[in-house]
Amino acid sequence: MNQTEEFVVERPRLVALAARILGDRGEAEDIAQLAWLRLHKNDGVIDNLPAWLTTVTVRLCLDRLKANTPLPTEPDERPDVSTGPADEAVLADSVAGALHVVMDRLSPKERIAFVLHESFGFEFHRIAQLLETTPAAARKLASRARAKVGPAAEEDELADWEVVDAFLLAARTGTFERLTELLAPDVVVVGDTAAVEIGTPSRIEGRAPVATFFNGAAASALPVFVAHRPGAAWFDKGTARVAFDFTVEHGRVTRIEFRADPVLLSEQLRRRRGNHSR
């Protein structure tokens, strides 16, 4: 595809990202159009177009927020180093419905740091690249925002369901680096007897092999509860065939068990927006 065709593919993602940050679909459409104009005028070589467009979109949103928000000027915490574009954006499937009710309490940078981390699972070094600041400053921005919005999460770790959903999204979109970030170094994948009989691997060990196995996969996996824990299941023609039982520790996946026991599958309960505990 040429850049125009690639932009058409990326545009819905950019609009969704801008809409979450700005809280206004119309403004998000404007931001996407501005990103297209920036791309059209760019004469340089772009190695990773989705990442480049993500960076441009977030920074255009930041400019729009600064223009529309009469808040005190924030200290310039930009490091004296050059940073490349952020990696591909990881868009989570669900966001708390009341998120934007409190967005006006936040400064532009706090708002972006909070939305990217809490809604989309961005790591702080990613947010730092987008905001042209340091990871420590990005963490502080998100922490201040969270204090204004609600209780802080312990040690800024993603909740288990956020880790699972971010992992599934990274698998579907083939975001290999993000997959490896979400896996513990000694992660293991195992399959029970029933699952192995229908084609799942019996065992995979290590971060790189597991990430390679899932990279570009999980297209038919949907979020469910597995034994009261947030997990996923592979559905075929509306029927759960294999459950993905995740074990998450300290924000990283340590174990994934493929389970195809008919009794377990019959008890699957879909996880919906705002429903993350059974």
C-alpha positions as CSV (number, residue, x, y, z in Angstrom):
1,M,0.0,0.0,0.0
2,N,1.1,3.6,-0.6
3,Q,0.9,6.1,2.2
4,T,-2.6,7.3,1.2
5,E,-4.0,3.8,1.4
6,E,-2.2,3.2,4.7
7,F,-3.7,6.4,6.1
8,V,-7.2,5.3,5.1
9,V,-6.6,2.0,7.1
10,E,-5.2,3.9,10.1
11,R,-7.7,6.7,10.2
12,P,-10.5,5.0,12.3
13,R,-7.8,4.2,14.9
14,L,-6.6,7.8,15.0
15,V,-10.1,9.2,15.3
16,A,-10.8,6.8,18.2
17,L,-7.6,7.8,19.9
18,A,-8.3,11.5,19.5
19,A,-11.9,11.1,20.6
20,R,-10.9,9.4,23.8
21,I,-8.4,12.2,24.6
22,L,-10.5,15.2,23.6
23,G,-13.9,13.8,24.5
24,D,-15.4,15.1,21.2
25,R,-15.9,13.1,18.1
26,G,-16.1,16.2,15.8
27,E,-12.7,17.5,17.1
28,A,-11.3,14.0,16.7
29,E,-12.2,14.1,13.0
30,D,-10.5,17.4,12.7
31,I,-7.4,16.1,14.3
32,A,-7.3,13.1,11.9
33,Q,-7.6,15.5,9.0
34,L,-4.7,17.6,10.3
35,A,-2.6,14.4,10.7
36,W,-3.3,13.6,7.0
37,L,-2.2,17.1,6.0
38,R,1.0,16.7,8.1
39,L,1.6,13.4,6.3
40,H,0.9,14.9,2.9
41,K,3.5,17.6,3.5
42,N,6.1,15.3,5.0
43,D,9.1,14.8,2.7
44,G,11.1,12.6,5.0
45,V,11.3,8.8,5.2
46,I,8.8,7.3,7.6
47,D,9.9,3.8,8.8
48,N,6.8,3.1,10.8
49,L,3.7,4.9,9.6
50,P,1.2,3.8,12.3
51,A,3.7,4.9,15.0
52,W,4.4,8.2,13.2
53,L,0.6,8.9,12.9
54,T,0.1,8.1,16.5
55,T,2.8,10.6,17.6
56,V,1.4,13.3,15.3
57,T,-2.2,12.6,16.5
58,V,-1.3,12.8,20.2
59,R,0.7,15.9,19.8
60,L,-2.0,17.6,17.8
61,C,-4.4,16.7,20.6
62,L,-2.0,18.2,23.1
63,D,-1.9,21.4,21.1
64,R,-5.7,21.5,21.0
65,L,-6.1,20.9,24.7
66,K,-3.6,23.7,25.5
67,A,-5.4,26.1,23.2
68,N,-8.8,25.3,24.8
69,T,-7.8,24.9,28.4
70,P,-7.0,28.0,30.5
71,L,-4.7,26.3,32.9
72,P,-1.4,27.4,34.4
73,T,1.7,26.7,32.3
74,E,3.3,23.4,33.2
75,P,7.1,23.2,33.9
76,D,9.2,22.2,30.9
77,E,10.4,18.7,31.8
78,R,11.7,17.8,28.4
79,P,15.0,15.9,28.5
80,D,17.9,17.2,26.5
81,V,17.9,14.1,24.2
82,S,16.1,13.3,21.0
83,T,13.4,10.7,21.0
84,G,12.0,8.7,18.1
85,P,8.3,8.2,17.4
86,A,6.3,6.1,19.7
87,D,5.6,2.5,18.8
88,E,2.2,1.4,17.4
89,A,-0.6,2.5,19.7
90,V,-2.3,-0.2,21.7
91,L,-6.0,0.4,21.8
92,A,-7.9,-1.3,24.6
93,D,-11.4,-2.7,23.9
94,S,-13.1,-0.9,26.7
95,V,-12.9,2.3,28.8
96,A,-14.8,3.3,31.8
97,G,-18.0,5.1,30.7
98,A,-17.5,8.0,33.0
99,L,-13.9,8.8,32.1
100,H,-14.5,12.1,30.4
101,V,-16.8,13.4,33.1
102,V,-13.7,14.3,35.1
103,M,-11.4,15.2,32.2
104,D,-11.8,18.9,32.6
105,R,-10.1,18.7,36.0
106,L,-6.9,17.7,34.4
107,S,-4.2,19.7,32.7
108,P,-3.5,18.8,29.0
109,K,-0.5,16.7,29.8
110,E,-2.2,15.0,32.7
111,R,-5.2,14.2,30.6
112,I,-3.1,12.6,27.9
113,A,-0.9,10.7,30.3
114,F,-4.0,9.4,32.2
115,V,-5.9,8.4,29.1
116,L,-3.0,6.7,27.4
117,H,-2.0,4.7,30.5
118,E,-5.3,4.0,32.1
119,S,-7.4,3.4,28.9
120,F,-4.9,2.1,26.4
121,G,-2.3,0.5,28.6
122,F,0.6,2.6,27.3
123,E,3.9,2.1,29.3
124,F,5.3,5.3,30.7
125,H,8.3,5.3,28.4
126,R,5.9,5.4,25.5
127,I,3.9,8.3,27.0
128,A,7.2,10.1,27.6
129,Q,8.1,9.8,23.9
130,L,4.7,11.2,22.9
131,L,4.8,14.1,25.4
132,E,8.6,14.7,24.8
133,T,9.3,14.3,28.5
134,T,10.9,11.7,30.8
135,P,9.4,8.5,31.9
136,A,9.5,9.7,35.5
137,A,7.7,12.9,34.6
138,A,5.1,10.9,32.6
139,R,4.5,8.7,35.6
140,K,4.1,11.8,37.8
141,L,1.6,13.3,35.3
142,A,-0.5,10.1,35.3
143,S,-0.3,9.9,39.1
144,R,-1.5,13.4,39.6
145,A,-4.3,12.8,37.2
146,R,-5.4,9.6,38.9
147,A,-5.4,11.4,42.3
148,K,-7.9,13.9,40.9
149,V,-10.0,11.2,39.2
150,G,-10.0,8.4,41.8
151,P,-7.9,6.2,44.0
152,A,-4.4,5.3,42.9
153,A,-3.6,1.8,41.6
154,E,-0.9,0.1,43.6
155,E,2.5,0.8,42.1
156,D,0.8,2.0,38.9
157,E,0.3,-1.6,37.7
158,L,-2.4,-2.4,35.3
159,A,-5.2,-4.5,36.7
160,D,-5.3,-8.2,35.7
161,W,-8.1,-7.7,33.3
162,E,-6.2,-4.8,31.7
163,V,-3.2,-6.9,31.2
164,V,-5.2,-9.7,29.7
165,D,-7.1,-7.4,27.3
166,A,-3.9,-5.5,26.3
167,F,-2.2,-8.9,25.6
168,L,-5.1,-10.0,23.4
169,L,-5.1,-6.8,21.5
170,A,-1.4,-6.9,20.9
171,A,-1.7,-10.5,19.7
172,R,-4.5,-9.6,17.2
173,T,-2.6,-6.5,15.9
174,G,0.8,-8.3,15.7
175,T,2.4,-5.8,18.1
176,F,5.3,-8.1,19.0
177,E,7.2,-5.7,21.3
178,R,4.1,-5.0,23.3
179,L,3.5,-8.8,23.7
180,T,6.9,-9.3,25.1
181,E,6.4,-6.4,27.6
182,L,3.3,-8.0,28.9
183,L,5.0,-11.4,29.5
184,A,7.2,-12.5,32.4
185,P,10.6,-13.8,31.4
186,D,9.8,-17.3,32.6
187,V,6.2,-17.3,31.2
188,V,4.9,-20.8,30.3
189,V,2.0,-21.9,28.1
190,V,0.4,-25.3,28.7
191,G,-2.5,-27.1,27.2
192,D,-4.8,-29.6,29.0
193,T,-5.5,-33.0,27.4
194,A,-8.7,-31.9,25.7
195,A,-7.1,-28.7,24.3
196,V,-4.0,-30.6,22.9
197,E,-6.3,-33.1,21.2
198,I,-7.9,-30.3,19.2
199,G,-4.6,-28.7,18.2
200,T,-3.2,-26.4,20.9
201,P,0.5,-26.8,21.9
202,S,1.1,-28.9,25.0
203,R,3.8,-26.6,26.3
204,I,5.7,-23.4,25.3
205,E,8.3,-21.9,27.6
206,G,9.9,-18.4,27.6
207,R,9.0,-14.9,26.7
208,A,10.2,-14.9,23.0
209,P,8.6,-18.2,22.0
210,V,5.3,-17.4,23.7
211,A,5.2,-13.9,22.0
212,T,6.1,-15.5,18.7
213,F,3.3,-18.0,19.0
214,F,0.6,-15.4,19.8
215,N,1.9,-12.7,17.5
216,G,-0.9,-12.0,14.9
217,A,-3.2,-14.6,16.5
218,A,-6.2,-14.5,18.9
219,A,-8.5,-12.9,16.2
220,S,-11.4,-15.0,17.5
221,A,-10.7,-14.7,21.2
222,L,-13.1,-12.8,23.3
223,P,-12.9,-11.6,26.9
224,V,-14.5,-14.0,29.4
225,F,-14.2,-15.1,33.0
226,V,-12.3,-18.4,33.5
227,A,-12.9,-19.8,37.0
228,H,-13.8,-16.3,38.2
229,R,-10.6,-14.8,36.7
230,P,-10.3,-12.5,33.7
231,G,-9.3,-14.5,30.7
232,A,-10.4,-15.2,27.2
233,A,-11.9,-17.9,25.0
234,W,-11.6,-18.9,21.4
235,F,-15.1,-19.0,19.9
236,D,-16.1,-20.9,16.8
237,K,-19.6,-20.1,15.3
238,G,-20.7,-18.6,18.6
239,T,-19.5,-21.5,20.7
240,A,-16.5,-21.5,23.1
241,R,-14.0,-24.1,22.1
242,V,-10.9,-23.3,24.1
243,A,-10.5,-21.1,27.2
244,F,-7.3,-19.1,27.8
245,D,-6.7,-19.2,31.5
246,F,-4.3,-16.4,32.4
247,T,-2.2,-16.1,35.5
248,V,-1.0,-12.5,36.1
249,E,1.5,-11.4,38.7
250,H,2.8,-7.9,39.2
251,G,1.4,-6.7,35.8
252,R,2.9,-9.5,33.7
253,V,1.5,-12.7,32.4
254,T,3.3,-15.7,34.0
255,R,1.2,-18.5,32.7
256,I,-1.5,-19.2,30.1
257,E,-3.3,-22.5,30.2
258,F,-5.4,-23.7,27.2
259,R,-8.4,-25.5,28.7
260,A,-11.0,-27.3,26.6
261,D,-12.9,-29.2,29.3
262,P,-16.6,-29.2,28.2
263,V,-17.9,-28.4,31.7
264,L,-15.5,-25.4,32.1
265,L,-16.4,-24.1,28.6
266,S,-20.1,-24.4,29.4
267,E,-19.6,-22.0,32.3
268,Q,-18.0,-19.2,30.3
269,L,-19.3,-15.8,31.1
270,R,-18.5,-12.9,28.7
271,R,-16.8,-9.9,30.3
272,R,-18.5,-6.6,29.2
273,R,-17.5,-3.0,29.5
274,G,-17.5,-2.0,33.2
275,N,-17.8,-5.6,34.3
276,H,-14.4,-6.8,35.3
277,S,-15.1,-8.9,38.4
278,R,-17.5,-11.8,38.6
